[in-house]
Amino acid sequence: GSEPEEHVIFLAPASDRHALSETLEEYLQGDRQSLPMSSAGIPKIVNKEHILWVRVPSDPRGEPEEHTLIKETILELVDGSRLEGYVRIGAPLIHPRVSDLMNQSEELFIRLDESDAIYYINKMMVRFALPR
């Protein structure tokens, strides 16, 4: 029921998965339940299960991997808002579907690409998905 707020997110200087710094996706999909960030200069520890979505500018370096299906999708969230863009469904699925992506239990957030932004949307906050 709250309006979107701008936050500064504190990413780790090193990743567990590669030699570079932690990515936003690793931050959100990781094992930590509570995430450090700040809003208006006030430090907060936020329970990630209560995050509706995180929006960041598009990154041209974030091209999809070779075996990734791009599917145009509309997501309606529990607050009644709708987001429309493209989801990425990775291999090794034989017949990848948006429902497979929504049912992956190991990831809490789904990525939705728009022309100028990337959304990471909490799957527990998605009322329904409309693949196009």
ABEGO torsion letter per residue (X at the ends): XBBBBBBBBBBBABBAABABBBBAAAAAABABABBBBBBGGBBBBBBAAABABBBBBBBAAABBBAABBBBBBBBBBAAGBBBBBBBBBBOABABBBAAAAAABAABABBBBBBAABBBBBBAAABABBBBX
